[in-house]
C-alpha cells in the first residue's frame, strides 16, 4: 500500500522532519527558511496609507489577505481542555463585558473594509458564536457584502453544534452558506471528557442534521486529536463521516494560548492519523483547491468521499497563510499564535472614516511576517500567546 504523507501546503511550503520520541510523541520539528513562491509574480506592494491597487495587498512574505475570521464572542458553553479548560475558566472567570464587544454594525463595517482590501472569505467564530444573541442578524449584514468586482463573499461559520438544531434554519435564511461543526468523538464518555461539560453526542448530531435540512453545504466536521484521549475515535469518525457524506478534518493538537497545558508528547501526528485510516479505508492525496487552503486533502480510493488533515505542528502551512482575525473586542490579529493585536475598536468608535480604518489594516498586513509554526521551539512555546477563544480559531 502506498505510504501517505501530509503534503507541504503550497509551493512555498517548507515541510518538516518528524521522528517518534521514546515517550510516544513526536520530536520538535525542524523547518527550513521560507522561500519565495516560485509560481507567483509578486505584485507591487502599496506603501503605508497609500490607496494603491488594493487587491495586490501582500505582506512581507508575499502572502495576500484573503480570509477574515471574526470572533463574535469570547464566551463558550463548552470547556474543552485544549481551548478553555474548566480548571482555568470556571464560574468566576471574567469574560468581556458587553460594552467592550463589537456590535453587529461595527463588525459588518470592519468586515466590509477587509473585503475591500482583498478578503474573500469570512468565517464567524468565537468562543462559541451561537451563544451570541440574534446572530442571524449579523449573518444578514455580512451576506450583503460584495467584492470590488461585485461578487458575493464566501460566508461560513464554525460552531460546537450545541445550539445548531434551533439556529441552522435562521442562519441559512439570513445568508449563511456553509458550516463547520466541531466533534471530537462519537463516544459519549470520550466526547464528554473532550467538551468538559458532558454534552451528549446526540445533540451535536441533531444539529448537523438540521444544518443539512437547512441546505448548508458542504458540512465539515473538525476533530482535534489528543493523545490519551480520543485516538481510538479516529476510525469510527472516519467511517461515520464517509457514510453521512460529510467532510471530516482532523486537527493536530496545537499550542494555542497558554492555559491548555500543551505538550508535544500529546500530539498525534497527521501521519499517524492517516496511517490509521488508510490501513482500513485506503486513501490517496488530492490537490488543494486554492492557495491558502489549510487542510491537506485525501480522498477514499473507492470514491466515497474525502478527509482533511490540518497539521500545524508537523507540517506547518505558514508560507501560504492568508488569514487575519478580528477578536470580539475589536483587535486585529495576523496569526493564531499571536502575542498582541492592533486595536481597531477605539479608532472606529472615535469616528475614524473607512479610509482611515482601511489604512490601519493595510499597514498591519504590509508589516506582517508571522510564521510561528515554522519557528516553533521550546522558546516559542513559552510566549504569552492570546487564548484561542479570545481571538477566534
C-alpha positions in Angstrom: 0.0 0.0 0.0 1.2 3.5 -0.8 2.7 5.4 2.1 0.8 8.6 2.7 2.3 11.9 3.9 0.6 15.2 4.5 1.9 17.4 1.7 3.5 20.7 2.5 0.8 23.2 1.6 1.5 25.5 -1.3 4.6 25.8 -3.5 6.5 27.7 -0.8 5.8 25.2 2.0 8.9 24.0 3.8 7.5 20.9 5.4 9.1 19.3 8.5 11.1 16.3 9.6 9.3 14.1 12.2 10.6 11.4 14.4 9.0 9.3 17.1 10.1 10.1 20.6 10.6 7.4 23.3 7.5 8.8 25.1 5.4 8.1 22.1 5.0 11.7 21.0 6.9 13.5 18.2 10.1 15.3 18.4 10.1 19.1 17.8 10.2 19.6 14.0 12.9 21.4 12.2 11.9 23.8 9.5 13.9 25.5 6.8 13.8 29.1 5.6 10.6 30.3 3.9 11.4 30.6 0.2 9.6 32.9 -2.3 6.8 31.3 -4.1 8.2 30.3 -7.5 4.9 30.3 -9.4 3.8 33.8 -8.3 5.0 37.1 -9.6 4.7 39.4 -6.6 2.6 42.5 -7.2 3.8 45.9 -6.3 3.2 46.4 -2.6 1.3 49.7 -1.8 3.1 52.0 0.7 1.7 52.8 4.2 -1.5 54.7 3.8 -1.4 54.5 0.0 -4.7 53.8 -1.6 -3.0 51.8 -4.4 -4.3 48.6 -6.0 -5.9 47.1 -3.0 -6.3 43.5 -4.4 -2.5 43.3 -4.5 -2.1 43.8 -0.8 0.7 41.5 0.2 2.6 41.0 3.5 6.4 40.8 3.7 6.4 37.2 2.8 4.2 37.9 -0.3 1.0 36.5 1.2 -2.3 38.2 0.3 -5.1 38.9 2.7 -7.9 36.6 1.6 -9.6 35.3 4.8 -11.0 37.1 7.8 -12.1 35.1 10.9 -14.5 37.1 13.0 -14.9 36.2 16.7 -18.3 37.4 17.8 -17.9 36.5 21.5 -15.2 35.2 23.9 -17.8 33.1 25.7 -18.4 29.4 25.2 -20.7 26.8 26.8 -18.1 24.1 26.5 -14.9 23.7 28.5 -12.7 21.8 26.0 -9.3 21.1 27.7 -7.4 22.1 24.5 -9.0 25.6 24.4 -10.8 26.6 27.6 -10.0 24.1 30.4 -12.6 24.2 33.2 -9.9 24.5 35.9 -8.9 27.8 34.5 -12.1 29.2 33.1 -14.5 28.4 36.0 -17.7 30.1 37.2 -15.8 33.2 38.4 -13.8 33.8 35.2 -14.4 37.4 33.9 -15.3 37.4 30.3 -15.7 40.6 28.3 -18.5 43.0 29.4 -21.0 43.8 26.6 -19.7 47.3 26.3 -16.3 46.1 25.1 -17.7 43.7 22.5 -18.1 44.9 18.9 -21.7 45.5 17.9 -23.0 43.7 14.7 -22.9 47.0 12.9 -19.2 47.5 13.9 -18.3 44.0 12.8 -20.0 44.4 9.5 -18.3 47.7 8.9 -14.8 46.3 9.6 -15.6 43.1 7.6 -16.6 45.3 4.6 -13.3 47.2 4.8 -11.4 43.9 4.9 -13.3 42.7 1.8 -12.3 45.9 0.0 -8.7 45.1 0.9 -8.9 41.6 -0.6 -10.6 39.3 1.8 -12.9 36.8 0.0 -13.9 34.5 2.9 -15.5 35.5 6.2 -15.7 32.9 8.9 -17.7 33.6 12.0 -16.2 32.1 15.1 -16.0 32.6 18.9 -15.7 31.4 21.7 -18.9 29.7 20.6 -20.6 32.0 18.1 -24.1 30.6 18.6 -24.2 31.9 22.2 -24.2 35.4 20.8 -27.8 36.6 20.8 -29.5 37.4 17.4 -26.6 36.1 15.4 -28.7 35.7 12.2 -28.9 39.5 12.2 -25.1 39.7 11.7 -25.1 36.9 9.1 -27.6 39.0 7.2 -25.3 42.0 7.3 -22.3 40.0 6.2 -24.2 38.2 3.4 -24.8 41.5 1.7 -21.1 42.3 1.3 -19.7 42.2 -2.2 -16.1 42.3 -3.5 -15.0 45.3 -5.5 -15.9 43.3 -8.6 -19.5 42.7 -7.3 -19.0 39.1 -6.4 -20.5 37.6 -3.2 -18.1 36.6 -0.4 -17.7 33.1 1.0 -19.6 33.2 4.3 -19.2 30.4 6.8 -19.3 29.7 10.5 -17.6 27.3 12.9 -19.6 26.0 15.9 -19.6 23.3 18.6 -23.1 22.4 17.3 -24.8 22.7 20.7 -27.4 25.2 19.6 -27.4 24.3 15.9 -30.6 22.4 15.8 -32.6 25.6 16.6 -30.4 28.0 14.6 -29.5 26.2 11.4 -32.5 27.3 9.5 -32.5 31.0 10.7 -28.8 31.2 9.8 -29.3 29.7 6.4 -32.3 32.0 5.7 -30.1 35.0 6.7 -27.5 34.1 4.1 -25.0 31.7 5.7 -23.7 29.4 3.0 -21.9 26.5 4.8 -20.9 25.4 8.3 -18.2 23.6 10.2 -19.0 21.7 13.3 -16.5 20.6 16.0 -16.9 17.0 17.1 -14.1 15.1 18.8 -15.6 11.7 19.2 -18.8 9.7 18.7 -18.4 8.0 22.1 -20.4 9.9 24.7 -17.8 9.3 27.5 -14.9 10.4 25.4 -16.8 13.4 23.9 -17.9 14.4 27.4 -14.3 14.5 28.6 -13.3 16.4 25.5 -16.0 19.1 25.8 -15.6 19.4 29.6 -19.3 19.6 30.3 -20.6 16.1 29.4 -22.5 17.4 26.5 -24.1 14.4 24.6 -23.0 13.5 21.1 -26.7 13.1 20.0 -27.3 16.8 20.4 -24.5 17.7 18.0 -25.7 15.1 15.5 -29.1 16.6 15.7 -27.6 20.0 14.9 -25.7 18.6 11.9 -28.9 17.0 10.6 -30.7 20.4 11.0 -27.8 22.1 9.0 -28.2 19.6 6.3 -32.0 20.1 6.2 -31.5 23.9 6.0 -29.3 23.5 2.9 -26.0 24.5 4.5 -23.3 22.7 2.4 -20.8 21.4 2.4 -20.8 20.5 6.0 -17.4 20.0 7.5 -16.6 18.4 10.9 -13.5 19.3 12.8 -11.8 16.8 15.2 -8.9 17.7 17.4 -6.9 14.6 18.2 -5.1 14.4 21.5 -3.0 11.5 22.7 -4.5 9.6 25.6 -8.0 11.0 25.0 -9.5 10.3 21.6 -7.1 8.4 19.3 -9.5 5.5 19.3 -12.2 7.7 17.9 -10.3 8.4 14.6 -11.5 5.4 12.6 -15.2 5.4 13.8 -15.4 9.1 13.0 -14.0 8.5 9.5 -16.4 5.7 8.8 -19.4 7.8 10.1 -18.5 10.9 8.1 -17.9 8.9 5.0 -21.3 7.2 5.3 -23.0 10.6 6.1 -21.4 12.4 3.2 -19.6 14.8 5.5 -16.1 16.2 5.1 -14.1 15.2 8.2 -11.0 17.2 9.1 -8.5 16.0 11.8 -6.6 18.7 13.5 -3.3 18.2 15.3 -3.4 19.3 19.0 -1.8 22.8 18.9 -0.1 25.0 21.5 -2.6 27.8 21.2 -2.8 30.2 24.1 -1.1 29.3 27.4 -3.7 27.6 29.5 -4.2 24.2 27.9 -1.0 22.5 29.3 0.1 21.7 25.8 3.0 19.1 25.5 4.5 17.9 22.3 4.0 14.3 23.5 0.2 14.9 23.5 0.2 15.5 19.7 -1.0 12.7 17.5 0.7 13.4 14.2 -1.2 13.8 11.0 0.9 10.9 9.5 -0.3 8.6 12.3 -3.9 9.7 11.7 -3.6 9.0 8.0 -2.0 5.6 8.6 -4.8 4.6 10.9 -7.5 5.4 8.3 -5.5 4.3 5.2 -4.9 0.8 6.7 -8.7 0.2 6.6 -10.1 2.7 4.2 -7.4 3.3 1.5 -6.7 7.0 0.7 -5.0 9.0 -2.0 -3.9 12.6 -1.9 -5.9 15.4 -3.6 -4.5 18.7 -4.9 -5.6 21.8 -2.9 -8.5 23.8 -4.2 -6.8 27.2 -3.7 -3.7 28.8 -2.3 -4.0 29.2 1.5 -6.1 26.0 2.0 -5.1 24.9 5.4 -6.1 21.2 5.2 -4.2 18.6 3.3 -6.9 16.7 1.4 -7.2 13.0 0.9 -10.0 11.0 -0.8 -11.1 7.5 -0.4 -9.9 5.4 -3.3 -13.4 3.9 -3.8 -14.7 7.4 -4.4 -16.8 7.5 -1.3 -15.7 10.9 0.0 -12.6 12.7 1.4 -11.0 13.8 4.7 -8.7 16.7 5.5 -5.7 16.9 7.8 -4.7 20.2 9.4 -1.1 19.6 10.5 0.0 22.9 12.1 2.6 21.1 14.3 4.2 18.6 12.0 3.5 20.2 8.6 3.2 24.0 9.0 1.5 26.0 6.3 2.7 29.5 7.4 4.1 30.1 3.9 0.6 30.2 2.4 -1.4 31.7 5.4 -3.8 34.3 4.1 -5.8 34.7 7.3 -6.4 37.6 9.6 -8.5 37.5 12.8 -10.8 40.1 14.3 -11.4 39.5 18.0 -14.7 40.1 19.8 -13.3 43.3 21.4 -12.1 44.7 18.0 -8.4 43.8 17.8 -6.9 42.6 14.6 -4.5 39.6 14.8 -2.4 38.3 12.0 -1.6 34.9 13.5 -3.5 32.3 15.6 -0.4 32.2 17.9 -0.2 36.0 18.2 1.1 37.7 21.4 -0.6 41.0 20.6 -3.0 42.6 18.2 -4.0 46.0 16.8 -6.9 47.9 18.4 -9.5 48.8 15.7 -12.4 49.4 18.1 -11.0 52.5 19.7 -10.4 54.5 16.4 -13.7 53.1 15.0 -15.7 54.4 18.0 -13.7 57.7 17.9 -15.1 58.3 14.5 -12.4 57.4 12.0 -13.5 57.1 8.4 -13.5 53.8 6.4 -10.4 55.1 4.6 -8.6 55.7 7.8 -9.5 52.3 9.2 -8.5 50.7 5.9 -5.1 52.4 6.2 -4.6 50.9 9.6 -5.5 47.4 8.4 -3.3 47.8 5.3 -0.3 48.9 7.3 -0.6 46.0 9.7 -0.8 43.5 6.8 2.1 45.0 4.9 4.3 44.7 8.0 3.2 41.1 8.7 6.0 38.5 9.0 4.2 35.8 11.1 5.3 32.2 10.7 5.0 30.8 14.3 4.5 27.2 13.4 7.6 27.1 11.2 9.7 28.6 14.1 8.0 26.5 16.9 10.5 25.6 19.6 10.8 25.4 23.4 11.3 29.2 23.4 8.1 30.0 21.3 6.1 27.6 23.5 6.7 29.9 26.4 5.5 33.0 24.7 2.5 34.8 26.3 0.1 33.9 23.4 -3.5 35.1 23.2 -6.1 32.4 24.1 -7.8 30.9 21.0 -11.3 31.6 22.3 -10.4 35.3 22.6 -9.2 35.8 19.0 -11.2 33.3 17.1 -9.8 30.0 16.0 
